[in-house]
């Protein structure tokens, strides 16, 4: 004798569908908003002819790549200047952040939290008003339109990441390890170089990466202090975008995007949650 299924019974697959469907829609929208602009940018880098109302380019090619990397295109000079400024910014920021971070991590200062907040001051004011006055001062001391001047401006922003992450990295290192090295006869400098610094190196590398990316993408300071003598990739990107040269702007944006993605992958590997948890402690 066959027994028919109850009309009120719910198939077993339906709860799973109701659980996954809204999440799939949310993840799909997130992927669209994240990767949609990147896909559009990649299309513009190879679009020879593309205009409304066509959804895709009418003609593909690499002629704009040739124009960008031609001697008059300025991309090679801008990329070189951007990399030089970013690397110098990292070096100067770490030279200042390592002793500052070590002191903030090891010395019990009554105003330690206030000192850390002080490094946020350059971020607390509108960049435009700050850089206009910085440019005036740099012009008087002949730093305007020079790579050292641009580096100093970038360092003022990079120190926020450098000092905070360096402080967290040194705080994550057990102080007893350094004391054990001292008890075995190592001096203060030897214990720092052989024990503390290697253990804090992953956090310091993450700090360097953040400073590098901040410098590479900095536009306002580069414009007011460096332009027109120091050509940078963000300046080239702005000029191309403002002039409606979307192919050149997209190629320049891709040049900025590639190192950013590469360094963010390195950040994900080296910067761990236990390091970030020490920030502000």
C-alpha positions as CSV (number, residue, x, y, z in Angstrom):
1,X,0.0,0.0,0.0
2,X,1.5,3.4,-1.1
3,X,1.3,6.4,1.2
4,X,1.2,9.8,-0.4
5,X,3.4,12.6,0.9
6,X,1.7,15.2,3.1
7,X,0.9,18.4,1.2
8,X,2.3,20.4,4.0
9,X,5.7,18.6,4.0
10,X,8.7,20.8,3.1
11,X,11.4,19.4,0.8
12,X,14.7,19.0,2.6
13,X,16.5,21.2,0.1
14,X,14.3,24.2,0.6
15,X,15.7,25.4,4.0
16,X,19.2,25.2,2.5
17,X,18.2,27.3,-0.5
18,X,16.5,29.9,1.8
19,X,19.8,30.0,3.9
20,X,22.2,30.3,0.9
21,X,20.1,32.5,-1.5
22,X,20.3,35.8,0.4
23,X,24.0,35.2,1.2
24,X,24.7,34.5,-2.4
25,X,23.0,37.7,-3.4
26,X,25.0,39.7,-0.9
27,X,28.3,38.2,-1.9
28,X,27.4,38.7,-5.6
29,X,26.7,42.4,-5.0
30,X,29.9,42.8,-3.1
31,X,31.8,41.1,-5.9
32,X,30.2,43.4,-8.4
33,X,31.0,46.6,-6.5
34,X,34.6,45.5,-5.9
35,X,35.5,43.9,-9.2
36,X,33.1,45.7,-11.5
37,X,35.2,49.0,-11.5
38,X,38.4,47.0,-11.9
39,X,36.9,45.1,-14.9
40,X,35.8,48.4,-16.4
41,X,39.3,49.8,-15.9
42,X,40.9,46.8,-17.6
43,X,38.6,47.2,-20.6
44,X,39.6,50.9,-20.9
45,X,43.3,49.9,-21.0
46,X,42.8,48.0,-24.3
47,X,39.9,50.1,-25.8
48,X,40.8,51.8,-29.0
49,X,37.2,53.0,-29.7
50,X,34.4,53.0,-27.1
51,X,31.5,55.4,-26.9
52,X,27.9,55.5,-25.8
53,X,25.5,53.6,-26.1
54,X,27.8,50.6,-26.7
55,X,28.4,48.4,-23.6
56,X,31.7,47.1,-24.8
57,X,34.6,48.6,-26.8
58,X,34.2,48.7,-30.6
59,X,37.9,48.2,-31.2
60,X,40.7,46.8,-29.1
61,X,44.4,47.4,-29.2
62,X,47.5,48.6,-27.4
63,X,48.3,51.9,-29.1
64,X,47.6,53.8,-25.9
65,X,50.1,51.7,-24.0
66,X,52.7,52.8,-26.5
67,X,51.7,56.4,-26.0
68,X,51.9,56.1,-22.2
69,X,55.4,54.5,-22.2
70,X,56.7,56.8,-25.0
71,X,59.4,59.3,-23.8
72,X,56.9,62.1,-24.1
73,X,54.2,60.1,-22.3
74,X,55.8,60.7,-18.9
75,X,54.8,57.3,-17.4
76,X,58.4,56.0,-17.0
77,X,59.6,59.2,-15.3
78,X,56.5,59.3,-13.1
79,X,56.8,55.7,-12.1
80,X,60.4,56.1,-11.4
81,X,59.8,59.2,-9.2
82,X,56.9,57.5,-7.4
83,X,59.0,54.5,-6.5
84,X,62.0,56.5,-5.4
85,X,59.8,58.8,-3.3
86,X,58.0,55.8,-1.8
87,X,61.1,53.9,-0.9
88,X,62.8,57.0,0.6
89,X,59.6,57.6,2.6
90,X,59.7,54.1,3.9
91,X,63.4,54.4,5.0
92,X,62.9,57.8,6.7
93,X,59.7,56.7,8.4
94,X,61.2,53.5,9.8
95,X,64.3,55.3,11.0
96,X,62.0,57.5,13.0
97,X,59.4,54.9,13.9
98,X,61.7,52.1,15.2
99,X,63.2,54.0,18.1
100,X,59.9,55.8,18.8
101,X,57.9,52.5,18.7
102,X,60.4,50.7,20.9
103,X,60.3,53.5,23.5
104,X,56.5,53.7,23.5
105,X,56.3,49.9,23.8
106,X,58.9,49.5,26.6
107,X,58.7,52.8,28.6
108,X,55.7,53.3,30.9
109,X,54.9,56.9,29.9
110,X,52.0,58.6,31.6
111,X,50.9,60.3,28.4
112,X,51.6,57.3,26.1
113,X,48.1,57.3,24.6
114,X,48.2,61.0,24.0
115,X,51.6,60.7,22.2
116,X,50.2,58.0,19.9
117,X,47.2,60.3,19.2
118,X,49.6,63.1,18.3
119,X,50.8,61.2,15.3
120,X,47.2,61.4,14.0
121,X,47.3,65.2,13.9
122,X,48.3,65.4,10.2
123,X,45.2,63.3,9.4
124,X,42.9,65.5,11.6
125,X,42.9,68.6,9.3
126,X,41.9,69.0,5.7
127,X,44.8,68.1,3.5
128,X,44.3,71.0,1.1
129,X,44.7,73.8,3.7
130,X,47.7,72.0,5.3
131,X,49.6,71.5,2.0
132,X,49.0,75.0,0.7
133,X,50.9,76.3,3.8
134,X,53.5,73.6,3.6
135,X,54.1,74.5,-0.1
136,X,54.6,78.2,0.9
137,X,57.1,77.3,3.6
138,X,58.9,74.9,1.3
139,X,59.1,77.5,-1.4
140,X,60.9,79.8,1.0
141,X,63.5,77.2,2.0
142,X,63.8,75.9,-1.6
143,X,62.3,72.5,-1.0
144,X,59.3,73.1,-3.3
145,X,59.6,71.1,-6.5
146,X,62.2,68.7,-5.1
147,X,62.2,65.0,-4.3
148,X,63.3,65.6,-0.7
149,X,60.4,68.0,-0.2
150,X,57.9,65.5,-1.5
151,X,59.5,62.8,0.7
152,X,59.1,65.0,3.8
153,X,55.5,65.6,3.1
154,X,54.9,61.9,2.6
155,X,56.7,61.0,5.8
156,X,54.4,63.3,7.8
157,X,51.5,61.0,6.8
158,X,53.5,57.7,6.8
159,X,54.5,58.2,10.4
160,X,51.0,57.5,11.5
161,X,51.2,53.9,10.2
162,X,54.9,53.5,11.0
163,X,54.8,54.5,14.6
164,X,51.5,52.8,15.5
165,X,52.4,49.5,13.9
166,X,56.0,49.6,15.2
167,X,54.7,50.2,18.7
168,X,52.3,47.2,18.4
169,X,55.1,45.0,17.0
170,X,57.5,45.7,19.8
171,X,54.6,45.3,22.4
172,X,53.9,41.9,21.0
173,X,57.5,40.8,21.8
174,X,57.9,39.2,25.2
175,X,60.1,41.5,27.3
176,X,61.4,38.5,29.3
177,X,63.2,37.3,26.1
178,X,65.2,40.5,26.0
179,X,65.9,40.3,29.7
180,X,67.1,36.7,29.3
181,X,69.6,37.9,26.7
182,X,70.8,40.7,29.0
183,X,71.3,38.2,31.9
184,X,73.5,36.1,29.6
185,X,75.8,39.0,29.1
186,X,74.4,40.8,26.0
187,X,74.4,44.5,26.1
188,X,71.2,46.6,25.6
189,X,72.0,47.2,21.9
190,X,73.0,43.5,21.3
191,X,69.8,42.2,22.9
192,X,67.7,44.6,20.8
193,X,69.4,43.7,17.5
194,X,69.6,39.9,18.2
195,X,66.3,39.3,20.0
196,X,63.8,42.1,19.9
197,X,64.3,43.4,16.3
198,X,64.1,40.0,14.5
199,X,60.9,39.1,16.4
200,X,59.3,42.5,15.6
201,X,60.4,42.3,12.0
202,X,57.1,41.0,10.5
203,X,55.2,43.9,12.1
204,X,57.9,46.4,10.9
205,X,57.6,45.0,7.4
206,X,53.9,45.4,7.5
207,X,54.5,49.0,8.7
208,X,56.8,49.6,5.8
209,X,54.3,48.2,3.3
210,X,51.5,50.5,4.6
211,X,53.9,53.5,4.4
212,X,54.9,52.5,0.8
213,X,51.3,52.2,-0.3
214,X,50.3,55.5,1.3
215,X,53.2,57.3,-0.4
216,X,52.6,55.7,-3.8
217,X,48.9,56.9,-3.8
218,X,49.4,60.3,-2.3
219,X,48.2,63.0,-4.6
220,X,47.5,66.3,-2.7
221,X,51.0,66.6,-1.1
222,X,52.7,65.5,-4.4
223,X,50.7,68.2,-6.3
224,X,51.3,71.2,-4.0
225,X,54.9,70.4,-3.1
226,X,56.2,68.5,-6.2
227,X,54.4,69.7,-9.3
228,X,55.4,70.5,-11.9
229,X,59.0,69.6,-11.4
230,X,58.5,66.2,-9.8
231,X,56.2,64.1,-11.9
232,X,54.4,61.4,-10.0
233,X,51.9,58.7,-11.1
234,X,48.9,60.1,-9.2
235,X,49.5,63.5,-10.9
236,X,49.7,61.8,-14.3
237,X,46.5,59.9,-13.5
238,X,44.7,63.1,-12.4
239,X,45.8,65.0,-15.5
240,X,44.7,62.2,-17.9
241,X,41.3,61.7,-16.1
242,X,40.6,65.5,-16.0
243,X,41.3,65.7,-19.7
244,X,39.0,62.8,-20.6
245,X,41.8,60.5,-21.7
246,X,40.3,57.5,-20.0
247,X,42.6,55.0,-21.7
248,X,45.7,56.7,-20.4
249,X,44.1,57.2,-17.0
250,X,43.2,53.5,-16.8
251,X,46.7,52.4,-17.7
252,X,48.2,54.7,-15.1
253,X,45.7,53.4,-12.5
254,X,46.7,49.9,-13.4
255,X,50.3,50.8,-12.8
256,X,49.3,52.0,-9.3
257,X,47.1,49.0,-8.7
258,X,49.6,46.2,-9.4
259,X,52.1,47.1,-6.6
260,X,49.2,47.8,-4.2
261,X,47.8,44.3,-4.7
262,X,51.2,42.7,-4.4
263,X,52.0,44.5,-1.2
264,X,48.6,43.9,0.4
265,X,49.1,40.2,-0.1
266,X,52.4,40.6,1.8
267,X,50.6,42.5,4.5
268,X,48.1,39.6,4.9
269,X,51.0,37.2,5.4
270,X,53.0,39.2,7.9
271,X,50.5,41.4,9.8
272,X,48.8,39.1,12.3
273,X,45.9,39.8,14.7
274,X,48.1,39.4,17.8
275,X,50.2,42.4,16.5
276,X,47.2,44.6,15.8
277,X,45.7,43.7,19.2
278,X,48.6,45.5,20.9
279,X,48.0,48.9,19.3
280,X,47.0,51.4,22.0
281,X,47.8,49.0,24.9
